[in-house]
Amino acid sequence: MMEALNQKSLERVVSQKALQMGNSFPCQICVVGFLCGVCLTSLFLATLTSLGTFELGGISFSAISVGTSSSEIISTDCNFVPKATEKIIDSRRSKAKTKDDRVSLLYSAWSSFLAKSPSEENELLLKLGLNKSNVPNAPHLENCKLKAQVNERLDKRDGNENFPPWTSWKGLLETYPAAVTNDHFTNFKHQAASEGGHPPWITGSDEENYPLTRKVQRDIWLHQHPLNCGDPSVRFLVADWEREPGFGIGAQLAGMAGLLALAINEKRVLVTNFYNRADHNGCKGSTRSSWSCYFFPETSQECRDRALELLDNKEAWKEGIVTGKQNYSSKQIWAGHTPRLWGDPWSYLQPTTEINGSLIAHHRKMDRRWWRAQAVRYLLRFQSEYTCGLMNAARHAAFGKEAATMVLKSFSGQWPKDVTNDKRFDIEDFVWSNHKPWIPWPLLSMHVRMGDKACEMKVVEFKEYMSLADRIRRRFPHLNSVWLSTEMQEVIDKTKGYSNWNFYYTNVRRQVGNTTMATYEASLGRETSTNYPIVNFLMAVEADFFIGALGSTWCFLIDGMRNTGGKVMAGYLSVNKDRFW
């Protein structure tokens, strides 16, 4: 009994001492510090596992993954079991790694679709342990060969019809077997061709484009594709593209727009000849040194053959059956008369360009603005298979991993383990075939022109462009993505200061310092210095919004293409008011 009492007394003494120690200030600090340290460390580890880093368009972006939040792992009062937390964290790390591995595998599988031949594509897929049948559809890529075939059919007359088969159906729908054998469909197609359907390269109604765009595009096509190119009454204007080093692609397009105006005014068929920017190994066969390497030719092959044949005929030159650039002054080419066949539709252009917070109701040379938009839209009406491939590669480099994450998230099961060879349905091949490739909508395109452009116009700092971007986002808060086009490395560097935006851009060496554009392009080589601006141009045309500099010819032409591509009401925000054109 005495022994038990002594034991209890001893325990009371120890407890009192422990209590006294626990109430001491230094001890409390140690305990609180230890617990806070454990909390912070656990929170840091959990946060790391909830972040995924991926690279898009040359810039690394971090995105918070969808899943269990850190608050579910760590309670606010820090009552948790360390070993259990470690297991959860390890599990999340494992799942995140598995997810990243699948995204990378799908991205690599889609990369094989960019191969130059089917055999090379199959070889690349085989190395990944896959075959094409178990690879999900790439929403950001197009079937360039099929698209070129469809467009070629839409750029030729069907038999002796006046027009190509332009009907109200798009894509491959009119090739659906049930429609092909339907007499009513055949009669309607004949009627539509006879009456002249609207060109399929125009998106939207007349209200969504510059005035008369659909009619003008149809009439230009008819002018450039006479029924009989061998008819003695058919005359030609044959012209090389501008080739001086100081002429960028924008200036070349502006010059050719002037020549097309001359051809229409003089009732001649314009035939473009040597295109220096296509004189490289990427343009194969007959498309080398030709506009047709990048876009469909401006006239039929029959007219081209006839025009080139007449070049060697002295009588044809003497009689004016054929003319060339040497027959016209620079003023006629660059500032000549806009065709008046359609009246003066530029007189009622609506103000959709903003500078310093105000809409600009009138530019100088409104007729030139309207005409250049029509001419460039016609010259770029259909992409070649080569250009389609360039766009596929650019979208894949910029958006490919984002697309892979999106597709795998929607996939039921675990790809590629649970994949099944689903049967393709008619709606996929005949209806959905016409849908445009996916890009991260909504998208803002921004062309920042600096460097030697200062000799022509006032250049504006990047922050001014971003100020306009923030204005757009205040009206459209779901806008987060910017396709950035610029030749200056300093602009790319400055994007790091805007972490609340996702920037995409082509991966190309950029200009450092203030060298001339001609010198910079020469350092890139002809193929690269042509391909990447064309990609940027077409991405700007497809984007939802556009910010540029009104004094830039390149921005001027982008705006024109957008205003003949169904985007009049998207507007155009300019950082300067130089020239007004």
Secondary structure as GFF3:
##gff-version 3
##sequence-region A 1 581
A	DSSP	alpha_helix	2	23	.	.	.	ID=ss1
A	DSSP	alpha_helix	25	49	.	.	.	ID=ss2
A	DSSP	beta_strand	51	56	.	.	.	ID=ss3
A	DSSP	beta_strand	59	64	.	.	.	ID=ss4
A	DSSP	alpha_helix	70	73	.	.	.	ID=ss5
A	DSSP	alpha_helix	82	112	.	.	.	ID=ss6
A	DSSP	alpha_helix	118	127	.	.	.	ID=ss7
A	DSSP	three_ten_helix	132	134	.	.	.	ID=ss8
A	DSSP	alpha_helix	144	154	.	.	.	ID=ss9
A	DSSP	three_ten_helix	173	175	.	.	.	ID=ss10
A	DSSP	alpha_helix	177	180	.	.	.	ID=ss11
A	DSSP	alpha_helix	183	195	.	.	.	ID=ss12
A	DSSP	three_ten_helix	206	208	.	.	.	ID=ss13
A	DSSP	alpha_helix	213	224	.	.	.	ID=ss14
A	DSSP	beta_strand	235	239	.	.	.	ID=ss15
A	DSSP	alpha_helix	249	265	.	.	.	ID=ss16
A	DSSP	beta_strand	268	272	.	.	.	ID=ss17
A	DSSP	three_ten_helix	276	278	.	.	.	ID=ss18
A	DSSP	three_ten_helix	285	287	.	.	.	ID=ss19
A	DSSP	three_ten_helix	291	293	.	.	.	ID=ss20
A	DSSP	alpha_helix	301	310	.	.	.	ID=ss21
A	DSSP	alpha_helix	314	318	.	.	.	ID=ss22
A	DSSP	beta_strand	322	323	.	.	.	ID=ss23
A	DSSP	three_ten_helix	325	327	.	.	.	ID=ss24
A	DSSP	alpha_helix	330	335	.	.	.	ID=ss25
A	DSSP	three_ten_helix	345	348	.	.	.	ID=ss26
A	DSSP	beta_strand	353	355	.	.	.	ID=ss27
A	DSSP	beta_strand	358	359	.	.	.	ID=ss28
A	DSSP	alpha_helix	366	379	.	.	.	ID=ss29
A	DSSP	alpha_helix	385	410	.	.	.	ID=ss30
A	DSSP	alpha_helix	426	430	.	.	.	ID=ss31
A	DSSP	three_ten_helix	432	434	.	.	.	ID=ss32
A	DSSP	beta_strand	443	448	.	.	.	ID=ss33
A	DSSP	three_ten_helix	451	455	.	.	.	ID=ss34
A	DSSP	alpha_helix	462	475	.	.	.	ID=ss35
A	DSSP	beta_strand	481	486	.	.	.	ID=ss36
A	DSSP	alpha_helix	489	494	.	.	.	ID=ss37
A	DSSP	three_ten_helix	495	497	.	.	.	ID=ss38
A	DSSP	beta_strand	502	504	.	.	.	ID=ss39
A	DSSP	alpha_helix	517	524	.	.	.	ID=ss40
A	DSSP	alpha_helix	526	542	.	.	.	ID=ss41
A	DSSP	beta_strand	545	548	.	.	.	ID=ss42
A	DSSP	alpha_helix	553	563	.	.	.	ID=ss43
A	DSSP	three_ten_helix	568	570	.	.	.	ID=ss44
A	DSSP	beta_strand	572	574	.	.	.	ID=ss45
###
